[in-house]
Amino acid sequence: MRCLEIFLGLLVVLGVMGCVAPTGEEGCILLEKAERVVLCNVLNNNTEGIKLYELEYRLNEGDTVYALSTDCQDELLLVEEECWFFLIDDHPEYRWAHECRFVFVYCSGNYKVTNQQMLSYLWKDLIDVDFNK
């Protein structure tokens, strides 16, 4: 019986480890781990009906991200610390001017989500994230 408890405990630990974000050589989590943070913690392992985009490079503390708006009152977001940037398109079938989220995944694995209604000026650098690769 004790062996079964240990085995089940290991399964739980291994399952949780898939959503843990270890650091890379530079002291910052790798992009793949940042993707896991978004998938596990923001999307709750559910990518149905959304599109996820990412930058392939990190933003630095003090960088700015402009969130476009429909009323020309673009919002300036100041990057608080070095991070990976993601855009979640919650309604890809709508084209634009609809709900989306910006996700900043910091080097520590912590993250911040901001609700937006348009994409960012960074849109030209964003690439699709394919979780089926």
Backbone hydrogen bonds in HBPLUS format (Angstrom, degrees):
<---DONOR---> <-ACCEPTOR-->    atom                        ^
c    i                          cat <-CA-CA->   ^        H-A-AA   ^      H-
h    n   atom  resd res      DA  || num        DHA   H-A  angle D-A-AA Bond
n    s   type  num  typ     dist DA aas  dist angle  dist       angle   num
A0005-GLU N   A0001-MET O   3.13 MM   4  6.50 154.6  2.19 149.1 155.5     1
A0006-ILE N   A0002-ARG O   3.03 MM   4  6.32 158.3  2.08 150.3 155.8     2
A0007-PHE N   A0003-CYS O   2.89 MM   4  6.08 161.4  1.93 148.6 154.1     3
A0008-LEU N   A0004-LEU O   2.90 MM   4  6.10 164.5  1.92 152.2 155.9     4
A0009-GLY N   A0005-GLU O   2.92 MM   4  6.05 153.2  1.99 143.5 151.5     5
A0010-LEU N   A0006-ILE O   2.93 MM   4  6.19 153.2  2.00 149.2 156.0     6
A0011-LEU N   A0007-PHE O   3.04 MM   4  6.36 151.8  2.12 146.6 154.3     7
A0012-VAL N   A0008-LEU O   3.09 MM   4  6.39 155.7  2.15 148.0 153.5     8
A0013-VAL N   A0009-GLY O   3.03 MM   4  6.30 164.4  2.05 150.6 154.6     9
A0014-LEU N   A0010-LEU O   2.86 MM   4  6.03 166.7  1.87 154.3 157.9    10
A0015-GLY N   A0011-LEU O   2.94 MM   4  6.05 151.4  2.02 143.1 151.2    11
A0016-VAL N   A0012-VAL O   3.00 MM   4  6.27 153.7  2.07 150.5 157.0    12
A0017-MET N   A0013-VAL O   2.95 MM   4  6.16 148.7  2.05 147.0 156.3    13
A0019-CYS N   A0016-VAL O   2.93 MM   3  5.62 159.0  1.98 120.8 127.2    14
A0020-VAL N   A0017-MET O   3.18 MM   3  4.93 166.5  2.20 101.7 105.7    15
A0024-GLY N   A0028-CYS O   2.87 MM   4  5.49 160.0  1.91 117.0 123.5    16
A0027-GLY N   A0024-GLY O   3.21 MM   3  5.55 165.0  2.23 115.0 117.6    17
A0029-ILE N   A0107-CYS O   3.22 MM  78  5.25 148.7  2.32 118.8 127.4    18
A0033-LYS N   A0030-LEU O   3.03 MM   3  5.28 123.9  2.36 102.5 116.5    19
A0034-ALA N   A0030-LEU O   2.99 MM   4  6.35 150.7  2.07 150.7 160.0    20
A0035-GLU N   A0031-LEU O   2.87 MM   4  6.21 150.6  1.96 152.0 160.3    21
A0036-ARG N   A0032-GLU O   3.18 MM   4  6.48 147.2  2.29 135.0 143.1    22
A0037-VAL N   A0033-LYS O   2.98 MM   4  6.34 146.9  2.09 144.5 153.5    23
A0038-VAL N   A0034-ALA O   3.09 MM   4  6.44 160.1  2.13 150.4 154.1    24
A0039-LEU N   A0035-GLU O   2.84 MM   4  6.11 169.0  1.85 154.2 157.7    25
A0040-CYS N   A0036-ARG O   2.78 MM   4  5.78 171.9  1.78 151.6 154.5    26
A0041-ASN N   A0037-VAL O   2.80 MM   4  5.50 155.2  1.86 143.0 151.2    27
A0042-VAL N   A0038-VAL O   3.05 MM   4  4.92 140.8  2.21 118.9 130.5    28
A0043-LEU N   A0038-VAL O   2.89 MM   5  6.19 159.1  1.93 168.2 172.7    29
A0045-ASN N   A0039-LEU O   2.76 MM   6  5.19 173.8  1.76 151.1 149.6    30
A0046-ASN N   A0043-LEU O   2.94 MM   3  5.44 150.0  2.03 115.3 124.2    31
A0050-ILE N   A0047-THR O   3.40 MM   3  5.74 168.6  2.41 127.7 126.0    32
A0051-LYS N   A0089-ASP O   3.07 MM  38  5.06 153.2  2.14 135.7 144.1    33
A0089-ASP N   A0051-LYS O   2.78 MM  38  5.06 168.0  1.80 161.9 163.6    34
A0129-VAL N   A0052-LEU O   2.83 MM  77  5.53 151.0  1.91 159.6 152.5    35
A0053-TYR N   A0087-LEU O   2.86 MM  34  5.09 161.1  1.90 151.8 157.8    36
A0087-LEU N   A0053-TYR O   2.91 MM  34  5.09 157.1  1.96 131.5 137.2    37
A0054-GLU N   A0127-ILE O   2.90 MM  73  5.47 146.9  2.01 144.8 155.1    38
A0127-ILE N   A0054-GLU O   2.93 MM  73  5.47 155.9  1.98 146.3 152.6    39
A0055-LEU N   A0085-PHE O   3.09 MM  30  5.72 149.3  2.19 160.7 160.5    40
A0059-LEU N   A0083-CYS O   2.74 MM  24  5.34 154.9  1.80 163.3 167.3    41
A0083-CYS N   A0059-LEU O   2.93 MM  24  5.34 156.9  1.98 145.8 152.1    42
A0063-ASP N   A0060-ASN O   2.96 MM   3  5.57 164.5  1.99 139.2 141.4    43
A0062-GLY N   A0079-VAL O   2.91 MM  17  5.25 178.6  1.91 148.0 147.8    44
A0079-VAL N   A0063-ASP O   2.81 MM  16  5.27 176.3  1.81 162.1 161.0    45
A0065-VAL N   A0077-LEU O   2.80 MM  12  5.03 157.2  1.85 147.8 155.6    46
A0077-LEU N   A0065-VAL O   2.78 MM  12  5.03 164.5  1.80 148.1 153.0    47
A0121-TYR N   A0066-TYR O   3.23 MM  55  5.84 146.8  2.35 147.4 155.9    48
A0067-ALA N   A0075-GLU O   2.73 MM   8  5.01 168.0  1.75 155.5 158.7    49
A0075-GLU N   A0067-ALA O   2.92 MM   8  5.01 151.5  2.00 148.6 149.8    50
A0068-LEU N   A0119-LEU O   3.02 MM  51  5.87 158.7  2.06 155.8 161.4    51
A0084-TRP N   A0105-VAL O   2.79 MM  21  5.09 160.5  1.83 143.6 146.5    52
A0105-VAL N   A0084-TRP O   2.90 MM  21  5.09 160.8  1.94 147.5 152.6    53
A0086-PHE N   A0103-VAL O   2.87 MM  17  4.97 150.5  1.96 148.9 155.5    54
A0103-VAL N   A0086-PHE O   2.85 MM  17  4.97 165.7  1.87 142.1 143.9    55
A0088-ILE N   A0101-ARG O   2.77 MM  13  5.01 166.5  1.79 152.0 156.8    56
A0101-ARG N   A0088-ILE O   2.90 MM  13  5.01 154.4  1.96 140.0 148.2    57
A0094-TYR N   A0091-HIS O   2.99 MM   3  5.69 169.7  2.00 127.4 130.8    58
A0098-HIS N   A0117-GLN O   2.89 MM  19  4.69 119.9  2.25 138.6 143.0    59
A0100-CYS N   A0116-GLN O   3.04 MM  16  5.24 153.0  2.11 135.0 132.0    60
A0116-GLN N   A0100-CYS O   2.83 MM  16  5.24 171.6  1.83 156.4 153.4    61
A0102-PHE N   A0114-THR O   2.90 MM  12  5.23 162.3  1.94 154.0 158.7    62
A0114-THR N   A0102-PHE O   2.88 MM  12  5.23 159.1  1.92 150.2 157.0    63
A0104-PHE N   A0112-LYS O   2.85 MM   8  5.19 165.5  1.88 156.1 160.9    64
A0112-LYS N   A0104-PHE O   2.88 MM   8  5.19 145.3  2.00 139.7 151.0    65
A0106-TYR N   A0110-ASN O   2.77 MM   4  5.42 146.4  1.88 152.1 162.8    66
A0109-GLY N   A0106-TYR O   2.82 MM   3  5.41 158.6  1.86 121.6 128.8    67
A0123-TRP N   A0120-SER O   3.01 MM   3  5.54 157.5  2.06 121.7 122.9    68
A0125-ASP N   A0122-LEU O   2.86 MM   3  5.61 148.7  1.95 127.1 135.5    69
A0126-LEU N   A0123-TRP O   3.25 MM   3  5.16 151.9  2.33  98.8 107.0    70
